[in-house]
């Protein structure tokens, strides 16, 4: 699923990508994406790893 999301965001026009470039008021979550030794990807937030 992450691969599909990545491909989708890469295929967007630059003008469309700029629309969401400025953060808006609300909750913001910071995630970390790390490639694991087996080739899979791990996704973590700052609270739990």
C-alpha distance matrix in Angstrom:
0.0 3.8 5.4 5.2 6.4 8.7 10.0 10.7 12.5 14.4 15.6 17.2 21.0 22.6 24.6 21.6 20.0 23.4 23.5 21.4 22.8 25.3 24.4 25.7 27.5 25.5 23.3 21.3 19.0 18.8 15.9 16.1 13.5 15.1 14.8 16.2 19.0 17.1 14.6 11.7 10.9 12.4 12.1 15.6 17.8 21.5 22.8 21.3 20.2
3.8 0.0 3.8 5.4 5.1 6.1 8.6 9.8 10.6 12.2 14.3 15.8 19.4 20.4 22.7 20.0 17.9 21.1 21.7 19.3 20.2 22.8 21.9 23.7 25.7 23.9 21.6 19.2 16.8 15.9 13.0 12.8 10.1 12.0 12.0 14.1 17.2 16.0 13.2 10.4 8.6 10.2 9.7 13.3 15.5 19.0 20.8 19.5 18.3
5.4 3.8 0.0 3.8 5.5 5.1 6.1 8.5 10.0 10.6 12.4 14.7 18.3 19.6 22.2 19.9 17.9 21.4 22.3 20.5 21.2 24.2 23.9 25.9 28.2 26.8 24.7 22.2 20.0 18.9 15.9 15.3 12.1 13.4 12.5 14.8 17.3 15.9 12.5 10.7 9.8 12.4 12.7 16.4 18.7 22.1 24.1 22.8 21.3
5.2 5.4 3.8 0.0 3.8 5.4 5.1 6.1 8.7 9.9 10.7 12.8 16.5 18.4 20.7 18.0 16.7 20.4 20.9 19.3 20.7 23.7 23.6 25.1 27.6 26.2 24.5 22.4 20.6 20.1 17.7 17.7 15.0 16.8 16.2 18.5 21.0 19.4 16.2 14.2 13.3 15.5 15.1 18.6 20.5 24.0 25.9 24.8 23.7
6.4 5.1 5.5 3.8 0.0 3.8 5.5 5.0 6.2 8.6 10.0 11.1 14.8 16.2 18.2 15.4 13.7 17.2 17.6 15.8 17.1 20.1 19.8 21.3 23.8 22.6 21.0 18.8 17.3 17.0 14.9 15.5 13.3 15.8 16.1 18.7 21.7 20.7 17.5 15.2 13.4 14.8 13.6 16.7 18.1 21.5 23.5 22.9 22.2
8.7 6.1 5.1 5.4 3.8 0.0 3.8 5.4 5.3 6.2 8.7 10.4 13.8 14.7 17.3 15.2 12.9 16.4 17.5 15.9 16.4 19.6 19.8 21.9 24.7 23.8 22.2 19.4 17.9 16.8 14.7 14.5 12.1 14.2 14.3 17.4 20.2 19.6 16.1 14.5 12.5 14.5 13.6 16.8 18.3 21.4 23.8 23.4 22.2
10.0 8.6 6.1 5.1 5.5 3.8 0.0 3.8 5.6 5.2 6.3 9.0 12.5 14.2 16.9 14.9 13.5 17.2 18.4 17.4 18.2 21.7 22.3 24.3 27.3 26.6 25.3 22.8 21.5 20.5 18.5 18.3 15.6 17.4 16.9 19.9 22.2 21.2 17.6 16.4 15.2 17.6 17.2 20.4 22.1 25.2 27.6 27.0 25.8
10.7 9.8 8.5 6.1 5.0 5.4 3.8 0.0 3.8 5.5 5.3 6.7 10.5 12.7 14.7 12.2 11.3 15.1 15.7 15.0 16.5 19.8 20.4 22.1 25.0 24.5 23.6 21.4 20.6 20.3 18.8 19.3 17.2 19.6 19.6 22.6 25.2 24.3 20.8 19.1 17.5 19.4 18.3 21.3 22.4 25.5 27.8 27.6 26.9
12.5 10.6 10.0 8.7 6.2 5.3 5.6 3.8 0.0 3.8 5.4 5.5 8.9 10.0 12.3 9.9 8.1 11.8 12.8 11.9 12.9 16.4 17.2 19.2 22.3 22.1 21.3 18.9 18.4 17.9 16.7 17.4 15.8 18.5 19.1 22.4 25.2 24.8 21.3 19.7 17.5 19.0 17.5 20.0 20.8 23.6 26.1 26.3 25.8
14.4 12.2 10.6 9.9 8.6 6.2 5.2 5.5 3.8 0.0 3.8 5.6 8.3 9.3 12.4 11.1 9.3 12.8 14.7 14.2 14.5 18.2 19.5 21.9 25.2 25.2 24.4 21.7 21.1 20.0 18.7 18.7 16.7 18.8 18.9 22.4 24.8 24.5 20.8 19.9 18.0 20.1 19.1 21.8 22.9 25.5 28.3 28.4 27.4
15.6 14.3 12.4 10.7 10.0 8.7 6.3 5.3 5.4 3.8 0.0 3.8 6.7 9.1 11.7 10.4 9.9 13.5 15.0 15.3 16.2 19.9 21.4 23.4 26.7 26.9 26.4 24.1 23.7 23.1 21.9 22.2 20.1 22.3 22.2 25.5 27.8 27.2 23.4 22.5 21.0 23.1 22.1 25.0 26.0 28.7 31.4 31.4 30.6
17.2 15.8 14.7 12.8 11.1 10.4 9.0 6.7 5.5 5.6 3.8 0.0 3.8 6.5 8.3 6.5 6.6 10.2 11.3 12.1 13.3 16.9 18.7 20.4 23.9 24.4 24.4 22.3 22.5 22.2 21.6 22.5 21.0 23.6 24.1 27.5 30.1 29.7 26.0 24.8 22.8 24.4 22.9 25.3 25.8 28.4 31.0 31.5 31.1
21.0 19.4 18.3 16.5 14.8 13.8 12.5 10.5 8.9 8.3 6.7 3.8 0.0 3.8 5.4 5.3 6.4 8.9 10.5 12.3 13.1 16.6 19.0 20.8 24.5 25.5 26.0 23.9 24.6 24.3 24.1 24.9 23.7 26.3 26.9 30.4 33.0 32.8 29.1 28.1 26.0 27.6 26.0 28.2 28.4 30.7 33.5 34.2 33.9
22.6 20.4 19.6 18.4 16.2 14.7 14.2 12.7 10.0 9.3 9.1 6.5 3.8 0.0 3.8 5.4 5.1 6.4 9.1 10.9 10.7 14.2 17.0 19.2 22.9 24.3 24.9 22.6 23.5 22.9 23.1 23.9 23.1 25.7 26.6 30.3 32.9 33.2 29.5 28.5 26.2 27.5 25.8 27.6 27.5 29.4 32.4 33.4 33.2
24.6 22.7 22.2 20.7 18.2 17.3 16.9 14.7 12.3 12.4 11.7 8.3 5.4 3.8 0.0 3.8 5.5 5.3 6.9 9.8 10.2 13.2 16.2 17.8 21.5 23.3 24.4 22.6 24.0 24.0 24.7 25.9 25.5 28.4 29.6 33.2 36.1 36.2 32.7 31.4 28.9 29.9 27.8 29.4 28.9 30.7 33.6 34.9 35.0
21.6 20.0 19.9 18.0 15.4 15.2 14.9 12.2 9.9 11.1 10.4 6.5 5.3 5.4 3.8 0.0 3.8 5.4 5.5 7.8 9.5 12.5 14.8 16.1 19.7 21.0 22.0 20.4 21.7 22.0 22.5 24.1 23.7 26.8 28.0 31.5 34.5 34.4 30.9 29.4 26.8 27.7 25.5 27.1 26.6 28.7 31.3 32.5 32.8
20.0 17.9 17.9 16.7 13.7 12.9 13.5 11.3 8.1 9.3 9.9 6.6 6.4 5.1 5.5 3.8 0.0 3.8 5.5 6.2 6.8 10.4 12.6 14.6 18.3 19.4 19.9 17.8 18.9 18.8 19.3 20.7 20.3 23.4 24.8 28.4 31.4 31.6 28.2 26.7 23.9 24.7 22.4 23.9 23.5 25.5 28.3 29.5 29.6
23.4 21.1 21.4 20.4 17.2 16.4 17.2 15.1 11.8 12.8 13.5 10.2 8.9 6.4 5.3 5.4 3.8 0.0 3.8 5.5 4.9 8.0 11.1 13.1 16.9 18.7 19.7 17.8 19.4 19.4 20.5 22.1 22.3 25.4 27.2 30.8 33.9 34.4 31.0 29.5 26.6 27.1 24.6 25.6 24.7 26.2 29.0 30.7 31.0
23.5 21.7 22.3 20.9 17.6 17.5 18.4 15.7 12.8 14.7 15.0 11.3 10.5 9.1 6.9 5.5 5.5 3.8 0.0 3.8 5.7 7.5 10.1 11.0 14.7 16.5 18.0 16.8 18.8 19.5 21.0 23.1 23.5 26.9 28.8 32.2 35.5 35.9 32.6 30.8 27.7 27.9 25.1 26.0 24.8 26.4 28.9 30.7 31.4
21.4 19.3 20.5 19.3 15.8 15.9 17.4 15.0 11.9 14.2 15.3 12.1 12.3 10.9 9.8 7.8 6.2 5.5 3.8 0.0 3.8 5.6 7.1 8.5 12.2 13.5 14.6 13.1 15.0 15.8 17.4 19.7 20.4 23.9 26.1 29.4 32.8 33.3 30.2 28.2 24.9 24.8 21.8 22.4 21.1 22.7 25.1 26.9 27.8
22.8 20.2 21.2 20.7 17.1 16.4 18.2 16.5 12.9 14.5 16.2 13.3 13.1 10.7 10.2 9.5 6.8 4.9 5.7 3.8 0.0 3.8 6.5 9.2 12.9 14.6 15.4 13.2 15.1 15.1 16.8 18.7 19.7 23.0 25.3 28.7 32.1 32.9 29.9 28.1 24.8 24.6 21.8 22.2 20.8 21.9 24.7 26.7 27.3
25.3 22.8 24.2 23.7 20.1 19.6 21.7 19.8 16.4 18.2 19.9 16.9 16.6 14.2 13.2 12.5 10.4 8.0 7.5 5.6 3.8 0.0 3.8 6.4 9.9 12.2 13.6 12.0 14.6 15.1 17.6 19.9 21.4 24.8 27.5 30.8 34.2 35.2 32.4 30.5 27.0 26.3 23.2 23.0 21.0 21.7 24.3 26.7 27.8
24.4 21.9 23.9 23.6 19.8 19.8 22.3 20.4 17.2 19.5 21.4 18.7 19.0 17.0 16.2 14.8 12.6 11.1 10.1 7.1 6.5 3.8 0.0 3.8 6.8 8.6 9.9 8.4 11.4 12.5 15.3 18.1 20.1 23.6 26.6 29.6 33.2 34.2 31.6 29.4 25.8 24.6 21.3 20.7 18.3 18.9 21.1 23.7 25.2
25.7 23.7 25.9 25.1 21.3 21.9 24.3 22.1 19.2 21.9 23.4 20.4 20.8 19.2 17.8 16.1 14.6 13.1 11.0 8.5 9.2 6.4 3.8 0.0 3.8 6.3 8.8 8.9 12.4 14.4 17.4 20.5 22.6 26.3 29.3 32.1 35.7 36.6 34.1 31.6 28.0 26.7 23.1 22.4 19.8 20.5 22.2 24.9 26.8
27.5 25.7 28.2 27.6 23.8 24.7 27.3 25.0 22.3 25.2 26.7 23.9 24.5 22.9 21.5 19.7 18.3 16.9 14.7 12.2 12.9 9.9 6.8 3.8 0.0 3.8 7.2 8.7 12.5 15.0 18.2 21.6 24.1 27.7 30.9 33.4 37.2 38.1 35.9 33.2 29.6 27.8 24.1 22.9 19.9 20.2 21.4 24.3 26.7
25.5 23.9 26.8 26.2 22.6 23.8 26.6 24.5 22.1 25.2 26.9 24.4 25.5 24.3 23.3 21.0 19.4 18.7 16.5 13.5 14.6 12.2 8.6 6.3 3.8 0.0 3.8 6.5 10.0 13.1 16.2 19.8 22.3 26.0 29.2 31.4 35.2 35.9 34.0 31.1 27.5 25.5 21.7 20.3 17.2 17.8 18.5 21.3 23.9
23.3 21.6 24.7 24.5 21.0 22.2 25.3 23.6 21.3 24.4 26.4 24.4 26.0 24.9 24.4 22.0 19.9 19.7 18.0 14.6 15.4 13.6 9.9 8.8 7.2 3.8 0.0 3.8 6.6 10.1 13.0 16.7 19.4 22.9 26.2 28.2 32.0 32.8 31.1 28.1 24.5 22.2 18.4 16.8 13.6 14.3 14.8 17.6 20.2
21.3 19.2 22.2 22.4 18.8 19.4 22.8 21.4 18.9 21.7 24.1 22.3 23.9 22.6 22.6 20.4 17.8 17.8 16.8 13.1 13.2 12.0 8.4 8.9 8.7 6.5 3.8 0.0 3.8 6.6 9.8 13.4 16.1 19.6 23.0 25.2 28.9 29.9 28.1 25.3 21.6 19.5 15.7 14.2 11.2 11.9 13.4 16.0 18.1
19.0 16.8 20.0 20.6 17.3 17.9 21.5 20.6 18.4 21.1 23.7 22.5 24.6 23.5 24.0 21.7 18.9 19.4 18.8 15.0 15.1 14.6 11.4 12.4 12.5 10.0 6.6 3.8 0.0 3.8 6.4 10.1 12.9 16.3 19.7 21.7 25.5 26.4 24.8 21.9 18.3 15.9 12.2 10.4 7.5 8.7 10.3 12.5 14.4
18.8 15.9 18.9 20.1 17.0 16.8 20.5 20.3 17.9 20.0 23.1 22.2 24.3 22.9 24.0 22.0 18.8 19.4 19.5 15.8 15.1 15.1 12.5 14.4 15.0 13.1 10.1 6.6 3.8 0.0 3.8 6.9 10.1 13.3 16.9 19.0 22.7 24.1 22.4 19.9 16.2 13.9 10.4 8.6 6.1 6.9 9.7 11.7 12.8
15.9 13.0 15.9 17.7 14.9 14.7 18.5 18.8 16.7 18.7 21.9 21.6 24.1 23.1 24.7 22.5 19.3 20.5 21.0 17.4 16.8 17.6 15.3 17.4 18.2 16.2 13.0 9.8 6.4 3.8 0.0 3.8 6.6 9.9 13.4 15.4 19.2 20.3 18.7 16.1 12.4 10.1 6.7 5.5 4.5 6.8 9.7 10.4 10.5
16.1 12.8 15.3 17.7 15.5 14.5 18.3 19.3 17.4 18.7 22.2 22.5 24.9 23.9 25.9 24.1 20.7 22.1 23.1 19.7 18.7 19.9 18.1 20.5 21.6 19.8 16.7 13.4 10.1 6.9 3.8 0.0 3.8 6.4 10.1 12.2 15.9 17.4 15.9 13.8 10.1 8.0 5.6 5.1 6.1 7.7 10.9 10.8 9.6
13.5 10.1 12.1 15.0 13.3 12.1 15.6 17.2 15.8 16.7 20.1 21.0 23.7 23.1 25.5 23.7 20.3 22.3 23.5 20.4 19.7 21.4 20.1 22.6 24.1 22.3 19.4 16.1 12.9 10.1 6.6 3.8 0.0 3.8 6.9 9.5 13.2 14.4 12.4 10.4 6.7 5.7 4.7 6.6 9.0 11.2 14.0 13.1 11.2
15.1 12.0 13.4 16.8 15.8 14.2 17.4 19.6 18.5 18.8 22.3 23.6 26.3 25.7 28.4 26.8 23.4 25.4 26.9 23.9 23.0 24.8 23.6 26.3 27.7 26.0 22.9 19.6 16.3 13.3 9.9 6.4 3.8 0.0 3.8 6.2 9.6 11.4 9.9 8.6 5.6 5.2 6.5 8.3 11.3 13.0 15.5 14.0 11.3
14.8 12.0 12.5 16.2 16.1 14.3 16.9 19.6 19.1 18.9 22.2 24.1 26.9 26.6 29.6 28.0 24.8 27.2 28.8 26.1 25.3 27.5 26.6 29.3 30.9 29.2 26.2 23.0 19.7 16.9 13.4 10.1 6.9 3.8 0.0 3.8 6.7 8.2 6.2 5.9 4.4 6.3 9.0 11.5 14.8 16.6 18.9 17.0 13.9
16.2 14.1 14.8 18.5 18.7 17.4 19.9 22.6 22.4 22.4 25.5 27.5 30.4 30.3 33.2 31.5 28.4 30.8 32.2 29.4 28.7 30.8 29.6 32.1 33.4 31.4 28.2 25.2 21.7 19.0 15.4 12.2 9.5 6.2 3.8 0.0 3.8 5.5 5.5 5.4 5.5 6.5 10.1 12.2 15.8 17.5 19.2 16.7 13.2
19.0 17.2 17.3 21.0 21.7 20.2 22.2 25.2 25.2 24.8 27.8 30.1 33.0 32.9 36.1 34.5 31.4 33.9 35.5 32.8 32.1 34.2 33.2 35.7 37.2 35.2 32.0 28.9 25.5 22.7 19.2 15.9 13.2 9.6 6.7 3.8 0.0 3.8 5.5 7.3 8.9 10.3 13.9 15.9 19.4 20.9 22.5 19.8 16.2
17.1 16.0 15.9 19.4 20.7 19.6 21.2 24.3 24.8 24.5 27.2 29.7 32.8 33.2 36.2 34.4 31.6 34.4 35.9 33.3 32.9 35.2 34.2 36.6 38.1 35.9 32.8 29.9 26.4 24.1 20.3 17.4 14.4 11.4 8.2 5.5 3.8 0.0 3.8 5.6 8.6 10.6 14.4 16.9 20.6 22.6 24.0 21.1 17.6
14.6 13.2 12.5 16.2 17.5 16.1 17.6 20.8 21.3 20.8 23.4 26.0 29.1 29.5 32.7 30.9 28.2 31.0 32.6 30.2 29.9 32.4 31.6 34.1 35.9 34.0 31.1 28.1 24.8 22.4 18.7 15.9 12.4 9.9 6.2 5.5 5.5 3.8 0.0 3.8 6.6 9.7 13.1 16.2 19.8 22.1 23.8 21.3 18.1
11.7 10.4 10.7 14.2 15.2 14.5 16.4 19.1 19.7 19.9 22.5 24.8 28.1 28.5 31.4 29.4 26.7 29.5 30.8 28.2 28.1 30.5 29.4 31.6 33.2 31.1 28.1 25.3 21.9 19.9 16.1 13.8 10.4 8.6 5.9 5.4 7.3 5.6 3.8 0.0 3.8 6.8 10.1 13.3 17.0 19.6 21.1 18.6 15.7
10.9 8.6 9.8 13.3 13.4 12.5 15.2 17.5 17.5 18.0 21.0 22.8 26.0 26.2 28.9 26.8 23.9 26.6 27.7 24.9 24.8 27.0 25.8 28.0 29.6 27.5 24.5 21.6 18.3 16.2 12.4 10.1 6.7 5.6 4.4 5.5 8.9 8.6 6.6 3.8 0.0 3.8 6.6 10.0 13.5 16.2 18.0 15.9 13.2
12.4 10.2 12.4 15.5 14.8 14.5 17.6 19.4 19.0 20.1 23.1 24.4 27.6 27.5 29.9 27.7 24.7 27.1 27.9 24.8 24.6 26.3 24.6 26.7 27.8 25.5 22.2 19.5 15.9 13.9 10.1 8.0 5.7 5.2 6.3 6.5 10.3 10.6 9.7 6.8 3.8 0.0 3.8 6.6 10.3 12.9 14.4 12.1 9.5
12.1 9.7 12.7 15.1 13.6 13.6 17.2 18.3 17.5 19.1 22.1 22.9 26.0 25.8 27.8 25.5 22.4 24.6 25.1 21.8 21.8 23.2 21.3 23.1 24.1 21.7 18.4 15.7 12.2 10.4 6.7 5.6 4.7 6.5 9.0 10.1 13.9 14.4 13.1 10.1 6.6 3.8 0.0 3.8 7.1 10.3 11.9 10.3 8.7
15.6 13.3 16.4 18.6 16.7 16.8 20.4 21.3 20.0 21.8 25.0 25.3 28.2 27.6 29.4 27.1 23.9 25.6 26.0 22.4 22.2 23.0 20.7 22.4 22.9 20.3 16.8 14.2 10.4 8.6 5.5 5.1 6.6 8.3 11.5 12.2 15.9 16.9 16.2 13.3 10.0 6.6 3.8 0.0 3.8 6.7 8.1 6.8 5.8
17.8 15.5 18.7 20.5 18.1 18.3 22.1 22.4 20.8 22.9 26.0 25.8 28.4 27.5 28.9 26.6 23.5 24.7 24.8 21.1 20.8 21.0 18.3 19.8 19.9 17.2 13.6 11.2 7.5 6.1 4.5 6.1 9.0 11.3 14.8 15.8 19.4 20.6 19.8 17.0 13.5 10.3 7.1 3.8 0.0 3.8 5.5 6.0 7.0
21.5 19.0 22.1 24.0 21.5 21.4 25.2 25.5 23.6 25.5 28.7 28.4 30.7 29.4 30.7 28.7 25.5 26.2 26.4 22.7 21.9 21.7 18.9 20.5 20.2 17.8 14.3 11.9 8.7 6.9 6.8 7.7 11.2 13.0 16.6 17.5 20.9 22.6 22.1 19.6 16.2 12.9 10.3 6.7 3.8 0.0 3.8 5.9 7.3
22.8 20.8 24.1 25.9 23.5 23.8 27.6 27.8 26.1 28.3 31.4 31.0 33.5 32.4 33.6 31.3 28.3 29.0 28.9 25.1 24.7 24.3 21.1 22.2 21.4 18.5 14.8 13.4 10.3 9.7 9.7 10.9 14.0 15.5 18.9 19.2 22.5 24.0 23.8 21.1 18.0 14.4 11.9 8.1 5.5 3.8 0.0 3.8 6.9
21.3 19.5 22.8 24.8 22.9 23.4 27.0 27.6 26.3 28.4 31.4 31.5 34.2 33.4 34.9 32.5 29.5 30.7 30.7 26.9 26.7 26.7 23.7 24.9 24.3 21.3 17.6 16.0 12.5 11.7 10.4 10.8 13.1 14.0 17.0 16.7 19.8 21.1 21.3 18.6 15.9 12.1 10.3 6.8 6.0 5.9 3.8 0.0 3.8
20.2 18.3 21.3 23.7 22.2 22.2 25.8 26.9 25.8 27.4 30.6 31.1 33.9 33.2 35.0 32.8 29.6 31.0 31.4 27.8 27.3 27.8 25.2 26.8 26.7 23.9 20.2 18.1 14.4 12.8 10.5 9.6 11.2 11.3 13.9 13.2 16.2 17.6 18.1 15.7 13.2 9.5 8.7 5.8 7.0 7.3 6.9 3.8 0.0
